[in-house]
Amino acid sequence: SYIVRYRAGSGRSAPVKRVTIAKVGKVTPDQARDVADITRVAEIRGGRLS
């Protein structure tokens, strides 16, 4: 599976969040990277990921 991991907050003490993007074979690596970038931007802006 393609996943994105990021820290929800600032600093190393912030909890690490993990979001599964898709299974390998369902999307290309480039598509998974694009989704990961969108996911990070949404988190930075305070958007909800569901």
C-alpha positions in Angstrom: 0.0 0.0 0.0 1.0 3.6 -0.5 0.9 5.6 2.7 1.8 9.1 3.8 3.1 9.7 7.3 3.3 13.2 8.8 3.5 14.8 12.2 0.3 16.4 13.4 1.7 19.5 15.1 5.2 20.9 15.5 8.3 19.3 16.8 9.4 15.7 17.3 7.0 15.2 20.2 3.9 15.7 17.9 2.1 12.4 17.1 2.8 10.8 13.8 -0.3 10.3 11.6 -0.5 7.7 8.9 -3.0 7.8 6.0 -3.3 5.0 3.5 -3.6 6.4 -0.1 -4.1 3.2 -2.2 -2.9 -0.3 -2.8 0.0 -0.8 -5.2 -1.4 -1.6 -8.6 -4.5 0.6 -8.2 -2.6 3.9 -8.8 0.8 4.7 -10.2 3.6 5.9 -7.9 3.3 9.4 -9.5 -0.5 9.5 -8.7 0.3 8.4 -5.1 2.8 11.2 -4.7 0.3 13.7 -5.9 -2.3 12.5 -3.4 0.3 12.6 -0.7 1.1 16.2 -1.5 -2.6 17.1 -1.4 -2.9 15.3 1.9 0.0 17.2 3.5 -1.4 20.6 2.3 -4.9 19.7 3.7 -3.3 18.9 7.1 -1.3 22.1 7.1 -4.4 24.2 6.3 -6.4 22.4 9.0 -8.5 20.4 6.6 -10.0 17.1 7.6 -8.9 13.8 6.0 -11.5 11.1 6.0 
